Amino acid sequence: MQRLSDFHNWTKQVDEEVWLALRQTMRPRQYQDGEKIYELGGIGKELYLIESGSVNVCNYSESGRELKIAELQVGDCFGEMSLLDGLPRANSAYSTGVTGLLVLKSDDFWVAYQRFPQIGLEINRLLCRRLRMTYLLAQEASVLTLRDRLVRLVCRLGFSAGVNGTGGNTVLKGVSHDQLARLLGTSRQSVSRELKILENMALLECSYGRIIIRDIDALAAASDTLIGDEPMVPDYHGLLNTRD
């Protein structure tokens, strides 16, 4: 899998002049744990860059069941789509822990967008990366079994944010069965059952709040996959995808 430190960050690759112009119009804002940043159906009037903490992007069924779309981290950008197409927010966003954001208002964004063509280019690249991942996840949901999808998800998280353990292990911290279930759009019980099978196969080990992947390559090889599947994943090692 290909790691990209700027997977969700369109500001990282712009020229210094462009970044300084953007930064001058961004305003800091802090959110408490679980506080709403925006909600589904709202009017998009600003976009965001995460300085600290993390953001849960999600949607809900009519019965209130949460579908977790992404857990965005330091350096990630979000909220730009509604500014670009003028349509209501397509999901909801909540802070996870105390979270600091840099906020760019719509008017300031459009002034910079028209002044600096590089902004449009980098946002197009970001949206293409997200669209590729969306297509991949939709295809996997249509073709692969839950176990295969779970294995693919755990491998992506491992490549993206896992830390090296002893004996070649990869350790995923702060990952619960419930979080995995919400990312896969299934029940916690189903995820727990599949994880137990993978444990019995000696591919991983689960303990409270973490997953130990014994050999991430062996785990990836244990699942079916799509032809040509070599997904890109955000690189959150060190969380250094910010600019000064």
PASEBA-1860 file (N, C-alpha, C; in nm, 3 decimals):
! residues 244
1> MQRLSDFH> 0.083/-0.119/0.000/0.000/0.000/0.000/0.088/0.125/0.000 ~ 0.042/0.225/-0.069/0.119/0.348/-0.082/0.076/0.448/0.025 ~ 0.170/0.493/0.108/0.141/0.592/0.211/0.160/0.732/0.156 ~ 0.065/0.820/0.183/0.073/0.960/0.140/0.051/1.050/0.261 ~ 0.150/1.132/0.293/0.138/1.220/0.409/0.039/1.332/0.385 ~ 0.009/1.362/0.258/-0.085/1.470/0.226/-0.216/1.416/0.168 ~ -0.252/1.294/0.203/-0.372/1.232/0.146/-0.494/1.323/0.160 ~ -0.513/1.380/0.279/-0.629/1.467/0.305/-0.590/1.614/0.321
9> NWTKQVDE> -0.473/1.651/0.272/-0.425/1.787/0.294/-0.387/1.852/0.161 ~ -0.474/1.940/0.110/-0.445/2.007/-0.017/-0.354/2.127/0.000 ~ -0.332/2.172/0.125/-0.246/2.290/0.147/-0.097/2.257/0.148 ~ -0.064/2.131/0.168/0.076/2.096/0.191/0.165/2.118/0.069 ~ 0.108/2.099/-0.051/0.189/2.106/-0.172/0.185/2.242/-0.241 ~ 0.107/2.337/-0.189/0.103/2.468/-0.255/0.231/2.544/-0.224 ~ 0.264/2.641/-0.311/0.384/2.722/-0.292/0.374/2.801/-0.162 ~ 0.491/2.841/-0.111/0.495/2.915/0.016/0.413/3.043/0.010
17> EVWLALRQ> 0.418/3.113/-0.101/0.340/3.236/-0.117/0.190/3.209/-0.102 ~ 0.145/3.098/-0.161/0.003/3.063/-0.154/-0.035/3.027/-0.010 ~ 0.050/2.946/0.054/0.021/2.905/0.192/0.015/3.026/0.285 ~ 0.109/3.120/0.271/0.110/3.237/0.358/-0.017/3.321/0.339 ~ -0.062/3.333/0.215/-0.185/3.408/0.188/-0.305/3.338/0.252 ~ -0.309/3.207/0.244/-0.417/3.132/0.307/-0.412/3.144/0.460 ~ -0.292/3.127/0.513/-0.276/3.127/0.659/-0.317/3.260/0.721 ~ -0.293/3.370/0.650/-0.329/3.502/0.702/-0.479/3.519/0.720
25> TMRPRQYQ> -0.558/3.444/0.643/-0.704/3.458/0.652/-0.769/3.347/0.733 ~ -0.691/3.248/0.775/-0.745/3.140/0.859/-0.752/3.185/1.005 ~ -0.855/3.140/1.074/-0.873/3.176/1.213/-0.880/3.050/1.299 ~ -0.810/3.050/1.414/-0.814/2.932/1.501/-0.947/2.920/1.573 ~ -0.988/2.796/1.595/-1.111/2.769/1.669/-1.094/2.637/1.743 ~ -1.141/2.631/1.867/-1.128/2.509/1.947/-1.263/2.448/1.975 ~ -1.266/2.315/1.972/-1.388/2.238/2.001/-1.360/2.141/2.115 ~ -1.460/2.121/2.199/-1.449/2.022/2.305/-1.485/1.884/2.252
33> DGEKIYEL> -1.456/1.781/2.330/-1.481/1.643/2.287/-1.628/1.623/2.251 ~ -1.653/1.570/2.132/-1.788/1.540/2.088/-1.867/1.658/2.037 ~ -1.805/1.774/2.029/-1.877/1.895/1.987/-1.898/1.893/1.835 ~ -2.015/1.938/1.793/-2.048/1.941/1.650/-1.971/2.052/1.580 ~ -1.906/2.015/1.468/-1.840/2.114/1.382/-1.936/2.156/1.273 ~ -1.998/2.060/1.207/-2.110/2.085/1.117/-2.193/1.958/1.109 ~ -2.314/1.970/1.055/-2.399/1.852/1.047/-2.456/1.835/0.907 ~ -2.496/1.713/0.879/-2.555/1.676/0.752/-2.669/1.772/0.716
41> GGIGKELY> -2.666/1.821/0.591/-2.771/1.909/0.543/-2.747/2.056/0.569 ~ -2.645/2.089/0.647/-2.615/2.228/0.674/-2.553/2.298/0.554 ~ -2.554/2.431/0.555/-2.495/2.510/0.448/-2.346/2.526/0.476 ~ -2.263/2.493/0.377/-2.119/2.503/0.393/-2.070/2.646/0.377 ~ -2.019/2.704/0.485/-1.972/2.842/0.482/-1.823/2.853/0.514 ~ -1.757/2.740/0.540/-1.615/2.742/0.576/-1.556/2.603/0.557 ~ -1.424/2.599/0.548/-1.352/2.473/0.545/-1.248/2.474/0.656 ~ -1.182/2.359/0.680/-1.106/2.342/0.802/-0.974/2.268/0.778
49> LIESGSVN> -0.876/2.301/0.863/-0.748/2.230/0.870/-0.726/2.195/1.017 ~ -0.700/2.067/1.045/-0.686/2.022/1.184/-0.545/2.053/1.235 ~ -0.537/2.131/1.344/-0.410/2.162/1.409/-0.380/2.067/1.525 ~ -0.483/2.023/1.594/-0.465/1.930/1.707/-0.594/1.850/1.724 ~ -0.580/1.734/1.788/-0.696/1.649/1.807/-0.731/1.572/1.682 ~ -0.857/1.532/1.669/-0.902/1.459/1.551/-1.051/1.484/1.531 ~ -1.101/1.445/1.413/-1.240/1.474/1.376/-1.305/1.348/1.321 ~ -1.422/1.316/1.374/-1.500/1.202/1.327/-1.599/1.251/1.222
57> VCNYSESG> -1.583/1.202/1.098/-1.675/1.234/0.989/-1.769/1.115/0.974 ~ -1.900/1.138/0.980/-1.992/1.026/0.988/-2.127/1.061/0.926 ~ -2.210/0.958/0.914/-2.349/0.973/0.872/-2.433/0.880/0.958 ~ -2.565/0.891/0.947/-2.653/0.812/1.032/-2.768/0.754/0.950 ~ -2.814/0.638/0.991/-2.936/0.582/0.934/-3.057/0.646/1.001 ~ -3.175/0.621/0.946/-3.297/0.675/1.005/-3.318/0.626/1.148 ~ -3.268/0.506/1.177/-3.283/0.450/1.311/-3.177/0.500/1.409 ~ -3.084/0.584/1.359/-2.982/0.640/1.446/-2.850/0.565/1.446
65> RELKIAEL> -2.837/0.466/1.363/-2.712/0.389/1.355/-2.604/0.469/1.283 ~ -2.487/0.479/1.343/-2.379/0.561/1.287/-2.296/0.484/1.186 ~ -2.268/0.547/1.073/-2.171/0.497/0.976/-2.051/0.589/0.983 ~ -1.939/0.536/1.027/-1.817/0.616/1.040/-1.749/0.623/0.904 ~ -1.734/0.743/0.851/-1.673/0.761/0.720/-1.522/0.772/0.731 ~ -1.475/0.850/0.827/-1.331/0.869/0.845/-1.304/0.928/0.982 ~ -1.185/0.902/1.034/-1.134/0.968/1.153/-1.014/1.051/1.108 ~ -1.037/1.179/1.085/-0.933/1.267/1.032/-0.840/1.312/1.142
73> QVGDCFGE> -0.712/1.332/1.106/-0.608/1.358/1.205/-0.540/1.493/1.178 ~ -0.441/1.523/1.261/-0.367/1.649/1.250/-0.312/1.665/1.108 ~ -0.334/1.783/1.050/-0.287/1.812/0.915/-0.391/1.788/0.807 ~ -0.500/1.720/0.841/-0.602/1.690/0.740/-0.694/1.810/0.719 ~ -0.740/1.824/0.594/-0.837/1.927/0.557/-0.972/1.861/0.533 ~ -1.079/1.935/0.560/-1.213/1.884/0.531/-1.310/2.001/0.520 ~ -1.427/1.973/0.463/-1.531/2.073/0.452/-1.531/2.152/0.323 ~ -1.440/2.118/0.230/-1.427/2.198/0.108/-1.535/2.166/0.004
81> MSLLDGLP> -1.594/2.047/0.009/-1.683/2.005/-0.099/-1.806/2.096/-0.110 ~ -1.868/2.130/0.003/-1.986/2.216/-0.002/-1.954/2.357/-0.049 ~ -1.832/2.402/-0.024/-1.793/2.533/-0.076/-1.780/2.529/-0.227 ~ -1.734/2.416/-0.280/-1.711/2.405/-0.423/-1.841/2.386/-0.502 ~ -1.931/2.302/-0.453/-2.051/2.273/-0.532/-2.175/2.348/-0.485 ~ -2.166/2.416/-0.371/-2.279/2.494/-0.323/-2.394/2.413/-0.267 ~ -2.374/2.283/-0.252/-2.480/2.195/-0.200/-2.464/2.176/-0.050 ~ -2.568/2.129/0.018/-2.560/2.109/0.164/-2.453/2.007/0.201
89> RANSAYST> -2.414/2.011/0.327/-2.315/1.916/0.378/-2.364/1.773/0.357 ~ -2.274/1.686/0.310/-2.310/1.548/0.278/-2.288/1.454/0.396 ~ -2.236/1.506/0.508/-2.210/1.425/0.626/-2.202/1.518/0.747 ~ -2.178/1.460/0.862/-2.161/1.537/0.985/-2.017/1.522/1.033 ~ -1.970/1.621/1.109/-1.834/1.618/1.162/-1.836/1.659/1.308 ~ -1.770/1.578/1.393/-1.763/1.604/1.536/-1.618/1.592/1.583 ~ -1.581/1.672/1.681/-1.447/1.664/1.737/-1.432/1.538/1.822 ~ -1.313/1.480/1.818/-1.279/1.367/1.902/-1.170/1.413/1.998
97> GVTGLLVL> -1.205/1.431/2.125/-1.114/1.496/2.217/-1.114/1.647/2.191 ~ -1.039/1.719/2.271/-1.025/1.863/2.248/-0.951/1.883/2.116 ~ -1.011/1.958/2.025/-0.961/1.966/1.887/-0.945/2.112/1.846 ~ -0.828/2.145/1.790/-0.803/2.278/1.739/-0.804/2.279/1.587 ~ -0.881/2.372/1.529/-0.892/2.383/1.384/-0.847/2.521/1.338 ~ -0.797/2.526/1.215/-0.782/2.651/1.143/-0.899/2.661/1.047 ~ -0.973/2.770/1.052/-1.098/2.784/0.977/-1.081/2.889/0.867 ~ -1.119/2.851/0.746/-1.114/2.941/0.631/-1.256/2.967/0.583
105> KSDDFWVA> -1.301/3.092/0.593/-1.434/3.130/0.551/-1.448/3.123/0.400 ~ -1.572/3.102/0.355/-1.599/3.085/0.212/-1.552/3.204/0.130 ~ -1.580/3.326/0.173/-1.540/3.444/0.096/-1.389/3.451/0.081 ~ -1.317/3.424/0.188/-1.170/3.428/0.182/-1.117/3.316/0.094 ~ -1.183/3.200/0.100/-1.141/3.088/0.016/-1.153/3.124/-0.132 ~ -1.266/3.181/-0.173/-1.286/3.210/-0.314/-1.194/3.321/-0.364 ~ -1.160/3.416/-0.279/-1.063/3.518/-0.319/-0.928/3.451/-0.350 ~ -0.884/3.362/-0.259/-0.756/3.293/-0.279/-0.764/3.196/-0.397
113> YQRFPQIG> -0.878/3.129/-0.412/-0.896/3.033/-0.522/-0.881/3.101/-0.658 ~ -0.938/3.219/-0.672/-0.930/3.291/-0.798/-0.793/3.356/-0.820 ~ -0.727/3.387/-0.710/-0.595/3.451/-0.721/-0.485/3.350/-0.751 ~ -0.498/3.229/-0.694/-0.392/3.129/-0.706/-0.446/3.003/-0.772 ~ -0.421/2.981/-0.901/-0.471/2.860/-0.970/-0.421/2.730/-0.908 ~ -0.309/2.735/-0.837/-0.254/2.614/-0.776/-0.349/2.555/-0.672 ~ -0.431/2.637/-0.608/-0.526/2.587/-0.509/-0.624/2.491/-0.574 ~ -0.681/2.530/-0.688/-0.774/2.442/-0.759/-0.710/2.311/-0.799
121> LEINRLLC> -0.584/2.317/-0.845/-0.512/2.197/-0.885/-0.495/2.101/-0.768 ~ -0.454/2.153/-0.653/-0.429/2.066/-0.538/-0.560/2.011/-0.480 ~ -0.666/2.090/-0.481/-0.795/2.038/-0.435/-0.846/1.930/-0.529 ~ -0.827/1.947/-0.660/-0.865/1.842/-0.755/-0.792/1.712/-0.724 ~ -0.664/1.722/-0.693/-0.587/1.601/-0.661/-0.639/1.535/-0.534 ~ -0.670/1.617/-0.433/-0.724/1.562/-0.309/-0.857/1.491/-0.335 ~ -0.945/1.555/-0.411/-1.076/1.495/-0.439/-1.062/1.367/-0.521 ~ -0.964/1.362/-0.610/-0.940/1.239/-0.687/-0.895/1.127/-0.596
129> RRLRMTYL> -0.808/1.156/-0.499/-0.764/1.052/-0.405/-0.883/0.999/-0.326 ~ -0.968/1.088/-0.279/-1.085/1.045/-0.203/-1.182/0.966/-0.291 ~ -1.197/1.008/-0.415/-1.288/0.938/-0.505/-1.237/0.797/-0.535 ~ -1.107/0.784/-0.556/-1.049/0.651/-0.578/-1.078/0.560/-0.459 ~ -1.060/0.614/-0.337/-1.085/0.533/-0.218/-1.234/0.498/-0.207 ~ -1.321/0.593/-0.240/-1.465/0.567/-0.236/-1.504/0.456/-0.333 ~ -1.452/0.462/-0.455/-1.479/0.356/-0.553/-1.431/0.221/-0.501 ~ -1.310/0.220/-0.445/-1.255/0.094/-0.395/-1.341/0.035/-0.285
137> LAQEASVL> -1.382/0.117/-0.189/-1.463/0.068/-0.078/-1.600/0.019/-0.126 ~ -1.657/0.090/-0.224/-1.787/0.047/-0.279/-1.774/-0.087/-0.350 ~ -1.666/-0.105/-0.425/-1.645/-0.232/-0.495/-1.621/-0.345/-0.395 ~ -1.542/-0.318/-0.291/-1.517/-0.421/-0.191/-1.647/-0.461/-0.121 ~ -1.733/-0.363/-0.090/-1.859/-0.393/-0.023/-1.950/-0.478/-0.110 ~ -1.935/-0.467/-0.242/-2.019/-0.543/-0.334/-1.969/-0.684/-0.358 ~ -1.838/-0.704/-0.346/-1.777/-0.830/-0.391/-1.721/-0.914/-0.276 ~ -1.656/-0.851/-0.180/-1.582/-0.924/-0.077/-1.671/-0.961/0.041
145> TLRDRLVR> -1.632/-1.068/0.111/-1.700/-1.107/0.234/-1.665/-1.008/0.345 ~ -1.742/-1.013/0.453/-1.713/-0.926/0.567/-1.573/-0.951/0.621 ~ -1.532/-1.078/0.627/-1.398/-1.107/0.680/-1.290/-1.046/0.592 ~ -1.306/-1.058/0.462/-1.207/-0.999/0.372/-1.204/-0.847/0.385 ~ -1.322/-0.787/0.395/-1.327/-0.641/0.410/-1.265/-0.599/0.542 ~ -1.289/-0.675/0.648/-1.229/-0.645/0.778/-1.077/-0.655/0.771 ~ -1.027/-0.759/0.707/-0.882/-0.775/0.692/-0.824/-0.657/0.615 ~ -0.889/-0.617/0.505/-0.840/-0.504/0.426/-0.839/-0.376/0.509
153> LVCRLGFS> -0.944/-0.356/0.590/-0.952/-0.237/0.674/-0.841/-0.236/0.779 ~ -0.822/-0.348/0.848/-0.718/-0.355/0.951/-0.579/-0.333/0.889 ~ -0.557/-0.389/0.771/-0.429/-0.367/0.703/-0.409/-0.220/0.667 ~ -0.514/-0.155/0.616/-0.502/-0.012/0.582/-0.470/0.070/0.706 ~ -0.540/0.041/0.816/-0.512/0.113/0.940/-0.371/0.086/0.989 ~ -0.326/-0.038/0.972/-0.190/-0.072/1.013/-0.085/0.002/0.933 ~ -0.101/0.005/0.801/-0.007/0.079/0.717/-0.015/0.229/0.743 ~ -0.134/0.277/0.775/-0.155/0.420/0.790/-0.105/0.473/0.925
161> AGVNGTGG> -0.137/0.401/1.033/-0.110/0.456/1.166/-0.051/0.356/1.263 ~ -0.026/0.232/1.220/0.030/0.132/1.310/0.172/0.164/1.350 ~ 0.210/0.118/1.471/0.347/0.136/1.520/0.415/0.001/1.525 ~ 0.545/0.003/1.506/0.622/-0.121/1.506/0.632/-0.176/1.648 ~ 0.594/-0.303/1.663/0.607/-0.370/1.791/0.726/-0.464/1.790 ~ 0.727/-0.557/1.883/0.836/-0.653/1.892/0.816/-0.765/1.792 ~ 0.926/-0.818/1.741/0.921/-0.934/1.654/0.850/-0.911/1.523 ~ 0.853/-0.787/1.474/0.789/-0.758/1.346/0.641/-0.733/1.355
169> NTVLKGVS> 0.587/-0.725/1.477/0.444/-0.696/1.493/0.413/-0.552/1.454 ~ 0.287/-0.529/1.416/0.235/-0.394/1.395/0.122/-0.374/1.495 ~ 0.129/-0.266/1.573/0.032/-0.244/1.679/-0.059/-0.127/1.641 ~ -0.189/-0.153/1.645/-0.291/-0.050/1.625/-0.348/-0.014/1.761 ~ -0.328/0.111/1.802/-0.376/0.156/1.932/-0.505/0.237/1.916 ~ -0.590/0.227/2.018/-0.712/0.305/2.020/-0.816/0.263/1.918 ~ -0.813/0.136/1.878/-0.908/0.084/1.779/-0.998/-0.018/1.847 ~ -1.126/0.010/1.853/-1.221/-0.080/1.918/-1.300/-0.159/1.815
177> HDQLARLL> -1.362/-0.267/1.861/-1.449/-0.346/1.773/-1.564/-0.260/1.721 ~ -1.614/-0.172/1.807/-1.725/-0.086/1.768/-1.684/0.011/1.657 ~ -1.564/0.067/1.668/-1.516/0.158/1.563/-1.502/0.085/1.430 ~ -1.447/-0.035/1.433/-1.433/-0.113/1.309/-1.571/-0.142/1.250 ~ -1.666/-0.176/1.335/-1.802/-0.207/1.287/-1.864/-0.084/1.219 ~ -1.844/0.034/1.278/-1.903/0.155/1.220/-1.835/0.191/1.088 ~ -1.707/0.162/1.075/-1.638/0.186/0.949/-1.684/0.090/0.840 ~ -1.723/-0.030/0.880/-1.766/-0.131/0.783/-1.917/-0.133/0.762
185> GTSRQSVS> -1.989/-0.057/0.843/-2.134/-0.056/0.829/-2.199/-0.186/0.870 ~ -2.145/-0.249/0.974/-2.200/-0.376/1.021/-2.211/-0.373/1.172 ~ -2.243/-0.486/1.234/-2.261/-0.489/1.379/-2.130/-0.520/1.451 ~ -2.123/-0.476/1.576/-2.006/-0.505/1.658/-1.991/-0.656/1.677 ~ -2.102/-0.725/1.694/-2.097/-0.869/1.716/-2.035/-0.941/1.595 ~ -2.070/-0.898/1.476/-2.014/-0.960/1.355/-1.864/-0.937/1.346 ~ -1.821/-0.815/1.378/-1.678/-0.785/1.375/-1.604/-0.866/1.480 ~ -1.659/-0.874/1.600/-1.593/-0.951/1.707/-1.580/-1.098/1.668
193> RELKILEN> -1.682/-1.153/1.605/-1.678/-1.293/1.562/-1.567/-1.315/1.458 ~ -1.556/-1.224/1.362/-1.453/-1.239/1.258/-1.313/-1.216/1.315 ~ -1.299/-1.123/1.407/-1.168/-1.102/1.470/-1.125/-1.225/1.549 ~ -1.219/-1.291/1.614/-1.186/-1.413/1.689/-1.136/-1.522/1.595 ~ -1.196/-1.535/1.478/-1.149/-1.632/1.380/-1.007/-1.598/1.335 ~ -0.981/-1.470/1.311/-0.846/-1.428/1.269/-0.744/-1.451/1.382 ~ -0.789/-1.435/1.506/-0.701/-1.466/1.619/-0.668/-1.616/1.621 ~ -0.769/-1.699/1.599/-0.748/-1.844/1.598/-0.656/-1.887/1.484
201> MALLECSY> -0.653/-1.807/1.378/-0.562/-1.833/1.267/-0.422/-1.779/1.292 ~ -0.400/-1.721/1.413/-0.272/-1.666/1.455/-0.225/-1.551/1.367 ~ -0.321/-1.476/1.310/-0.286/-1.363/1.225/-0.282/-1.232/1.303 ~ -0.357/-1.225/1.413/-0.357/-1.105/1.496/-0.399/-1.141/1.637 ~ -0.388/-1.041/1.724/-0.426/-1.058/1.864/-0.498/-0.932/1.908 ~ -0.612/-0.949/1.973/-0.691/-0.835/2.019/-0.683/-0.823/2.170 ~ -0.663/-0.702/2.217/-0.675/-0.670/2.359/-0.749/-0.538/2.369 ~ -0.780/-0.496/2.490/-0.865/-0.378/2.505/-0.802/-0.255/2.439
209> GRIIIRDI> -0.872/-0.203/2.337/-0.828/-0.079/2.274/-0.712/-0.091/2.179 ~ -0.671/-0.213/2.146/-0.563/-0.226/2.048/-0.568/-0.361/1.978 ~ -0.505/-0.365/1.861/-0.494/-0.487/1.781/-0.347/-0.505/1.746 ~ -0.296/-0.623/1.771/-0.157/-0.657/1.737/-0.160/-0.745/1.612 ~ -0.105/-0.693/1.504/-0.097/-0.768/1.378/0.038/-0.839/1.376 ~ 0.036/-0.970/1.375/0.162/-1.045/1.387/0.252/-1.025/1.265 ~ 0.195/-1.028/1.147/0.269/-1.006/1.022/0.172/-0.941/0.924 ~ 0.187/-0.814/0.900/0.087/-0.741/0.823/0.080/-0.791/0.678
217> DALAAASD> 0.192/-0.836/0.622/0.191/-0.890/0.486/0.116/-1.023/0.482 ~ 0.137/-1.107/0.585/0.066/-1.235/0.592/-0.083/-1.213/0.612 ~ -0.119/-1.112/0.691/-0.260/-1.081/0.710/-0.325/-1.036/0.580 ~ -0.256/-0.948/0.507/-0.310/-0.901/0.379/-0.326/-1.016/0.281 ~ -0.233/-1.110/0.283/-0.238/-1.223/0.190/-0.350/-1.321/0.225 ~ -0.403/-1.310/0.348/-0.508/-1.403/0.391/-0.646/-1.364/0.342 ~ -0.658/-1.253/0.273/-0.789/-1.208/0.226/-0.795/-1.204/0.075 ~ -0.915/-1.216/0.023/-0.937/-1.192/-0.119/-0.926/-1.042/-0.143
225> TLIGDEPM> -0.900/-1.004/-0.267/-0.887/-0.863/-0.299/-0.929/-0.840/-0.443 ~ -0.941/-0.716/-0.481/-0.978/-0.681/-0.618/-0.855/-0.678/-0.707 ~ -0.873/-0.708/-0.834/-0.762/-0.704/-0.929/-0.707/-0.562/-0.935 ~ -0.576/-0.552/-0.924/-0.512/-0.421/-0.932/-0.525/-0.339/-0.806 ~ -0.571/-0.402/-0.697/-0.593/-0.328/-0.572/-0.461/-0.297/-0.504 ~ -0.418/-0.171/-0.509/-0.302/-0.124/-0.433/-0.335/0.015/-0.380 ~ -0.421/0.019/-0.277/-0.477/0.148/-0.235/-0.373/0.240/-0.174 ~ -0.402/0.369/-0.185/-0.328/0.471/-0.113/-0.391/0.488/0.024
233> VPDYHGLL> -0.309/0.515/0.125/-0.361/0.539/0.260/-0.293/0.662/0.316 ~ -0.361/0.735/0.406/-0.296/0.847/0.472/-0.181/0.798/0.559 ~ -0.073/0.873/0.562/0.042/0.839/0.646/0.035/0.924/0.772 ~ -0.005/0.861/0.883/-0.019/0.934/1.008/0.096/0.904/1.105 ~ 0.204/0.847/1.055/0.317/0.818/1.143/0.384/0.950/1.184 ~ 0.375/0.982/1.312/0.433/1.105/1.361/0.342/1.226/1.346 ~ 0.233/1.211/1.267/0.140/1.322/1.248/0.212/1.450/1.211 ~ 0.297/1.441/1.108/0.377/1.557/1.068/0.328/1.621/0.940
241> NTRD> 0.199/1.600/0.904/0.152/1.657/0.778/0.097/1.799/0.793 ~ 0.159/1.882/0.875/0.119/2.020/0.889/0.228/2.111/0.836 ~ 0.193/2.238/0.815/0.290/2.338/0.773/0.304/2.439/0.885 ~ 0.422/2.497/0.896/0.445/2.600/0.996/0.379/2.731/0.953
END
